Amino acid sequence: MMNKFIPMRLGEFGFGVDSASFNRIQTTTKAKWAAVDRMGRNPARQFVGWDQTKSISGVVYPYWRGGRSQIPKMRDMVKAGDPLLLVDGTGLVHGFWCLESLQDGEQHFTPTGVALKWDFSLELSYYGDRALS
């Protein structure tokens, strides 16, 4: 039996050719500046940290291996509200991330109304440092 290559894993969910295939990952890093009021002057700004978000978009072809369970699995992950470890295919650990939302769309329907293509977009925010146990 041949091992499946998983190019990315979020928690227990593996993205790959045989399941949900991602085609874009967008990362936004944002500086956080607090306004400090000053008497008779404009507020000063103080750097208080940073925030990072990721958007992962891709597609599932339900009748080609992965099946129709992939998007519902993602939806369950959003509802669970647990921070999830993100690891890429090279083994690089990207830390824990909060799964904020899932947007999905079905297209290319069969005569019985079943979608042949199901696209998705996941929005994640960085959870912060957490010791790996």
C-alpha positions in Angstrom: 0.0 0.0 0.0 1.3 3.4 -0.9 1.5 6.2 1.7 -0.5 9.3 1.0 1.4 12.5 1.0 -0.4 15.2 3.1 0.9 18.6 2.1 -0.7 20.2 5.1 -2.5 19.2 8.3 -4.8 21.4 10.5 -5.4 19.4 13.7 -6.4 15.9 12.6 -7.6 17.1 9.2 -5.3 16.4 6.3 -5.4 18.5 3.1 -4.3 16.5 0.0 -5.0 15.4 -3.5 -7.2 12.6 -2.2 -9.3 14.8 0.0 -9.6 18.6 0.3 -7.0 20.1 -2.0 -5.9 23.6 -1.2 -4.9 25.9 -4.0 -4.2 29.2 -2.1 -2.9 30.2 1.3 -2.9 33.8 2.1 -1.2 35.1 5.3 -1.8 38.6 6.8 0.5 40.0 9.5 -0.8 43.1 11.2 0.9 45.3 13.7 -1.1 46.4 16.7 -0.6 50.0 17.9 -2.4 51.4 21.0 -3.3 55.1 21.1 -1.9 56.8 24.1 -3.7 60.1 24.8 -1.6 63.2 25.6 -2.8 66.5 27.0 -3.1 69.1 24.3 -1.5 66.9 21.6 -2.3 64.2 19.2 -2.2 60.7 20.7 1.1 58.9 20.6 1.2 55.3 19.4 2.8 52.4 21.2 3.5 49.0 19.6 1.7 46.3 21.7 2.2 43.3 19.5 1.0 41.7 16.3 -1.7 39.6 15.0 -1.7 37.1 12.1 -4.4 35.5 10.0 -4.5 32.9 7.3 -7.0 32.2 4.6 -6.9 28.7 3.0 -9.0 28.1 -0.1 -9.4 25.0 -2.2 -11.7 22.5 -3.7 -13.2 19.1 -3.1 -14.4 16.9 -5.9 -16.8 14.7 -3.9 -16.9 11.8 -6.4 -13.1 11.6 -6.8 -11.7 9.9 -3.7 -12.3 12.3 -0.8 -16.1 11.9 -0.7 -18.8 14.3 0.5 -17.6 14.2 4.1 -14.7 16.6 3.8 -16.6 19.9 4.0 -18.9 18.7 6.9 -15.7 17.7 8.7 -14.4 21.2 8.3 -17.7 22.6 9.5 -17.5 20.4 12.6 -14.0 21.7 13.3 -15.3 25.3 13.3 -18.2 24.4 15.6 -15.8 22.6 18.1 -13.9 25.8 18.9 -10.6 24.2 19.6 -7.2 25.7 18.7 -5.6 23.4 16.0 -2.0 22.8 15.2 -1.0 23.7 11.6 1.8 21.7 10.1 2.9 21.8 6.5 4.2 19.0 4.3 7.8 19.7 5.1 7.1 19.1 8.8 7.3 22.8 9.7 5.1 23.5 12.6 3.2 26.8 12.2 1.7 26.8 15.7 -1.9 26.7 16.9 -4.6 28.5 15.0 -8.3 29.3 15.7 -10.6 28.2 12.9 -12.8 31.3 12.7 -15.0 30.5 9.7 -15.7 28.2 6.7 -17.3 29.5 3.5 -18.2 26.8 0.9 -20.0 26.7 -2.4 -21.3 23.8 -4.5 -21.3 23.9 -8.3 -21.5 21.8 -11.4 -24.6 19.8 -10.5 -25.8 16.4 -11.7 -29.4 16.0 -12.9 -30.3 14.8 -9.4 -28.9 18.0 -7.8 -25.7 16.6 -6.4 -22.6 18.9 -6.8 -19.6 17.6 -8.6 -17.4 20.4 -7.3 -17.3 21.9 -3.8 -15.0 24.8 -3.1 -14.1 26.2 0.3 -12.3 29.0 2.2 -11.2 28.7 5.8 -10.3 31.8 7.9 -7.9 31.2 10.7 -6.4 33.5 13.3 -3.2 32.8 15.3 -4.0 31.4 18.7 -0.7 32.4 20.3 2.1 30.5 21.9 1.1 27.3 23.5 3.4 24.6 24.8 3.3 21.4 22.8 2.6 18.4 25.1 
